[in-house]
Amino acid sequence: MEEYWAIEKVKGGAEMTTGELKDLLKAERIYNTIFHPDTKQKISYPFRMCAFMPTNLPIMFGMLCTPQTIVNVVFWQWINQTYNACLNYNNRNATSSFTNKELGIAYTGAVSTSISIALVGRWLSKRFGVQTGSISSQRFRNGLVSLVALSCAGFLNLFLIRYNEMNKGVMLMHKDREYGISKAAARKAVVSSACTRAVLPIPLTMLTAVCWKLIEMVRMTPKGRSGVIAADMLILVFTLTVSMPIALSLFKQELTINKDKLEPEFRNIKDANGNLITQFNFNKGL
């Protein structure tokens, strides 16, 4: 909590040296990584965005290395989509409350739909994918086949987990002051966040093929299945590390929305100085 009190100290008007300012900026980054911007509560470590790579690694290892039986595919997809659902819920806009029933329905819908799409993607990979040729060409063509399924599954998982936000709305802010709940802003928040999950598989699938092509060009292709799996895991560490920042960079966490795109009650609101507010901001979530 030291980071929190350091930030509050500056908000209170305390002066700082250049060195203290650098320390504060570091503290703010740490604070924003650990604490939810709406609830100010700690986010559990596995569901922080900074933990995306180490948390996903064992899941991806299980999906990659276990025999591709129906049971294994369903089990690891259930683990994967459950993690995605928890990640999406913990990084939502928390100004909208969920009942346990609403959360249970959202989880069931999100996970079952995502698993179904992922299974269709598996079938398409077997039906239209390739198992011959160089490893890079296999990864590229099979990646294209699975990309659509992964993007749809990611989009729908987040959309269904956070669907309740669109029904209840999110808090509008202007200069740190709250002005009310808006469903229009909630729709923008959820759809923008869902789009990041649709983009997320692109670097995961395409960079894998690029990395394998580079390995083949320098003639360092590993021999045997264990060597290929080891190389795949190293590549996976790299792609997981870079893919989430790329996806999240599409939209800022705090978005703005014009008053004309909001409900009528927000179109003639004035600030403390009597000026008409033309734009509001809100937490998109991640």
C-alpha positions in Angstrom: 0.0 0.0 0.0 3.0 2.3 0.1 2.4 3.1 -3.6 -1.1 4.2 -2.8 -0.2 6.6 -0.1 2.7 8.1 -2.2 0.2 8.8 -5.0 -2.3 10.3 -2.6 0.4 12.5 -1.1 1.1 14.1 -4.5 -2.6 14.5 -5.2 -2.8 16.4 -2.0 -0.4 19.0 -3.4 2.9 17.9 -1.9 6.0 19.0 -3.8 8.6 16.5 -5.0 12.1 16.4 -6.3 13.0 14.9 -9.7 14.2 11.7 -8.1 11.0 11.5 -6.0 8.9 12.0 -9.1 10.6 9.1 -10.8 10.0 6.9 -7.8 6.4 8.1 -7.8 5.9 7.1 -11.5 7.3 3.7 -10.7 5.0 3.4 -7.7 2.0 4.4 -9.8 2.8 1.7 -12.4 3.1 -0.9 -9.7 -0.1 0.3 -8.0 -2.1 0.2 -11.3 -0.8 -3.3 -12.0 -1.9 -4.6 -8.6 -5.1 -2.7 -7.7 -8.4 -2.4 -9.6 -9.1 1.2 -10.6 -12.7 1.1 -9.6 -12.7 -1.0 -6.4 -9.2 -0.1 -5.2 -8.9 -3.7 -4.2 -6.0 -6.1 -5.1 -6.5 -8.2 -8.2 -5.5 -11.8 -7.5 -2.1 -12.4 -9.0 -3.0 -15.0 -11.7 -5.6 -12.5 -13.1 -3.4 -9.5 -13.4 -2.4 -8.6 -16.9 1.3 -8.7 -15.9 0.8 -12.4 -15.1 -0.7 -13.3 -18.5 2.4 -15.0 -19.8 3.5 -17.1 -16.7 -0.1 -18.1 -16.0 -0.8 -19.1 -19.6 2.4 -21.1 -20.0 1.3 -24.2 -18.2 -2.1 -24.1 -19.8 -0.6 -23.8 -23.3 1.9 -26.6 -22.4 -1.0 -28.9 -21.5 -2.8 -28.0 -24.7 0.3 -28.5 -26.8 1.9 -31.6 -25.2 -1.0 -33.9 -24.2 -2.5 -36.4 -26.7 -5.2 -34.7 -28.7 -8.1 -36.9 -27.6 -11.6 -35.5 -27.2 -11.3 -35.7 -23.4 -7.9 -33.9 -23.3 -9.1 -31.2 -25.8 -12.3 -30.5 -23.7 -10.4 -30.5 -20.4 -7.7 -28.1 -21.5 -10.1 -25.9 -23.3 -12.2 -25.8 -20.2 -9.1 -24.8 -18.1 -8.2 -22.2 -20.7 -11.6 -20.6 -21.1 -12.2 -20.6 -17.4 -9.0 -18.7 -16.9 -10.0 -16.3 -19.7 -13.4 -15.8 -18.0 -11.7 -15.1 -14.6 -9.3 -12.7 -16.3 -12.1 -10.9 -18.0 -14.2 -10.6 -14.8 -11.3 -9.4 -12.6 -10.4 -6.7 -15.2 -14.0 -5.5 -15.9 -15.4 -2.1 -15.1 -16.5 -2.7 -11.5 -19.1 0.1 -11.2 -21.7 -2.5 -12.3 -22.5 -5.1 -9.6 -23.1 -8.8 -10.4 -25.2 -11.2 -8.4 -23.9 -14.8 -8.0 -26.7 -16.0 -10.3 -25.8 -13.5 -13.0 -22.1 -14.4 -12.8 -22.9 -18.1 -13.0 -25.0 -17.7 -16.1 -22.4 -15.5 -17.7 -19.6 -18.0 -16.9 -21.6 -21.0 -18.2 -22.5 -19.2 -21.4 -19.0 -17.8 -21.9 -17.1 -21.0 -21.3 -19.5 -23.4 -23.1 -19.7 -21.2 -26.1 -15.9 -20.6 -26.2 -15.2 -24.3 -25.9 -17.7 -25.2 -28.7 -16.0 -22.7 -31.0 -12.5 -23.9 -30.0 -13.6 -27.5 -30.8 -14.9 -26.4 -34.2 -11.5 -24.8 -34.7 -9.8 -28.1 -33.9 -12.0 -29.9 -36.3 -11.3 -27.3 -39.0 -7.5 -27.7 -38.4 -7.7 -31.4 -38.8 -10.0 -31.1 -41.9 -8.3 -28.3 -43.7 -4.9 -28.0 -42.0 -1.7 -29.5 -43.1 0.7 -32.0 -41.4 3.3 -32.1 -44.1 6.0 -29.7 -45.4 8.3 -27.5 -43.2 7.3 -26.7 -39.6 7.0 -23.0 -40.4 4.5 -23.7 -43.3 2.5 -26.1 -41.0 2.4 -23.4 -38.3 1.4 -20.7 -40.7 -1.4 -22.6 -42.6 -2.8 -24.3 -39.5 -2.6 -21.0 -37.6 -4.7 -19.3 -40.2 -7.3 -22.1 -39.9 -7.5 -21.8 -36.1 -7.2 -18.0 -36.0 -10.9 -17.3 -36.7 -12.0 -19.8 -34.0 -9.6 -18.4 -31.4 -10.6 -14.8 -32.2 -14.4 -15.6 -32.0 -13.9 -17.6 -28.8 -12.0 -14.8 -27.1 -14.4 -12.1 -28.2 -17.5 -14.1 -27.0 -15.9 -15.1 -23.7 -15.3 -11.4 -22.7 -18.6 -10.2 -24.2 -20.7 -12.8 -22.3 -18.8 -12.4 -19.0 -19.2 -8.6 -19.1 -22.6 -8.5 -20.8 -24.3 -7.5 -17.6 -22.3 -4.2 -17.7 -24.3 -3.2 -20.9 -27.6 -3.8 -19.1 -26.6 -1.9 -16.0 -24.2 0.8 -17.3 -20.9 2.1 -16.1 -19.9 5.3 -14.3 -19.2 8.5 -16.2 -16.5 10.8 -15.0 -15.2 14.3 -15.7 -12.2 15.7 -13.9 -12.5 13.0 -11.2 -16.1 13.8 -10.5 -18.9 11.2 -11.0 -21.9 12.1 -13.1 -24.0 9.0 -13.3 -24.4 5.6 -14.9 -24.5 5.2 -18.7 -25.4 2.1 -20.7 -24.1 3.7 -23.9 -20.6 4.1 -22.4 -20.9 0.5 -21.1 -21.5 -0.8 -24.7 -18.4 1.0 -25.9 -16.4 -0.4 -23.0 -17.4 -4.0 -23.5 -17.1 -4.0 -27.3 -13.7 -2.3 -27.2 -12.4 -4.8 -24.6 -13.8 -7.7 -26.6 -12.0 -6.5 -29.7 -8.7 -6.7 -27.9 -9.4 -10.4 -27.3 -10.2 -10.9 -31.0 -6.9 -9.4 -31.9 -4.9 -11.3 -29.3 -4.6 -14.6 -31.3 -3.1 -12.8 -34.3 0.5 -12.4 -32.9 0.2 -15.7 -31.1 -0.5 -17.6 -34.3 1.5 -15.5 -36.9 4.6 -14.8 -34.8 4.9 -18.6 -34.2 5.2 -19.2 -38.0 7.7 -16.3 -38.3 9.9 -17.6 -35.5 9.9 -21.1 -37.1 10.8 -19.7 -40.5 13.8 -17.9 -38.9 14.9 -21.1 -37.2 14.7 -22.9 -40.5 16.6 -20.2 -42.3 19.6 -20.5 -39.9 19.3 -24.3 -40.2 18.7 -24.9 -36.5 15.5 -26.9 -36.8 15.4 -29.4 -33.8 15.1 -33.1 -34.4 12.5 -35.3 -32.8 9.1 -34.4 -31.3 10.6 -33.4 -27.9 12.9 -30.9 -29.6 10.1 -29.4 -31.5 7.9 -29.1 -28.4 10.8 -27.4 -26.5 11.2 -24.9 -29.3 7.5 -24.4 -29.4 7.5 -23.6 -25.7 10.3 -21.1 -26.1 8.5 -19.4 -28.9 5.3 -19.5 -26.9 7.0 -17.6 -24.1 8.0 -14.9 -26.6 4.6 -14.7 -28.3 2.6 -14.6 -25.0 4.9 -11.9 -23.7 4.3 -9.6 -26.7 0.8 -10.5 -27.7 -1.2 -9.0 -24.8 0.6 -5.6 -24.9 -0.1 -5.4 -28.6 -3.8 -6.2 -28.1 -4.3 -3.9 -25.1 -2.6 -1.0 -27.0 -5.5 -0.8 -29.4 -7.6 1.1 -26.8 -6.7 3.1 -23.7 -8.0 1.8 -20.4 -9.7 5.1 -19.8 -11.9 6.0 -22.8 -13.7 9.2 -23.7 -17.2 9.5 -25.2 -18.9 12.5 -26.7 -22.1 13.8 -24.9 -24.1 13.4 -28.2 -23.5 9.6 -28.1 -24.8 9.3 -24.5 -28.3 9.2 -23.1 -30.3 12.5 -23.2 -29.8 13.2 -19.5 -26.0 13.6 -20.0 -26.2 16.1 -22.9 -26.8 19.3 -21.0 -24.7 18.8 -17.8 -22.4 21.6 -16.7 -19.3 21.4 -14.6 -18.5 23.3 -11.3 -17.6 26.4 -13.3 -20.9 26.4 -15.3 -19.3 25.1 -18.5 -21.1 22.6 -20.7 -19.4 19.2 -20.5 -18.9 17.9 -24.1 -16.9 14.8 -23.3 -17.0 12.3 -20.4 -14.4 9.6 -19.5 -14.9 6.1 -18.1 -12.9 3.0 -17.2 -13.0 0.6 -20.2 -11.6 -2.3 -18.2 -8.9 -4.5 -19.7 
